[in-house]
């Protein structure tokens, strides 16, 4: 008896290699999906924000950053109004 060392044994390394590559690809995919998502790397349509993106329709990017800082409480109302004047978008 040959106990499994017959004709098909020469290709067994190929199946093991394909299995290891498949597992590695699944782990890589899981890390990308659950570890922060797939980021825009320059391919496909641009996202709503990011480098090279046009400023939002409602104002400049500087105004948007100023609004976000005010919303987080990093700026007082007086500082906010003063910065708006510097940007030329305030009253």
N, C-alpha and C positions, 0 to 999 in steps of 0.2 A: 504494500500500500504506500501511496505517496503522501498522504495526510495534508493535502492542500498545496503541495509544491508542483502542481501540474502546469499546464500551458498558460493560463492567465496570470501567473504570478509576476511576470516581467513588467506588466503595466500597473502593478499595485502602487508603485512610488508616484506615478502620475496622479492617481486618484487622491492620494494623501496630500500631494502638493496643491492640487486644486481645492481640496477641503481647507487647507491652511490659508490659502489666498482668499477664499470666500469668507472665512471667519474674520480675517484681518479687515476685509472691506466692510463687513457688517459692523465691526467695532468702530472703524473710522467714521462710518455714516452715523452711528449712534452718538459719537462724540460731537460731531458737527451739528446734529439736530438738537441734542439736549444741552450742548455746551455753549449756547448763545446764538444758535441759528446760523444759517448760511448768509454770509455777508456779500454785499455787492462788490465785486472785484473788477468792475469796469465793463463787464459784459451784460448785455440786456438793457432794458430801459432803466433810466436813473430813478432813484428813490426820491421821496419828497424833500429830503435834506441830505446834506453831505457836501464834500468838496466839489466844486464845479457846478453845483446846483444853482439855478437862478434864484434871486431873492424872492421871498413870498410876495404875493400880490398885494397884501394889505400893508406893506412897509418894508423897510430894509432889514437885513440880517442883524445889524447893530440894534435896531429897535426891538427886534424879537428877543435878543439876548437880554436887553434891558428889562423888557416885560417879564421874562422868566426870572431874573434876579429879584425883581420887585415882588413877584408872586411867592418866591421862596422866603422872603423876609430879609434878604441880604441888604436891601436899600430901604431907607425911610422915604416917606412921601416927598419930603423936601429934596432929598438927593435925586429921587426919580424925576421930579419936575426940572431940576437943574440940568440933569443929563439930557433930558428931552430938548431943552433949549440949546445945549451944545450940539446936538445932532441936527438941530434946525427943524424939528418936528413937533415942538411943543408950543404952548400958547404964548 
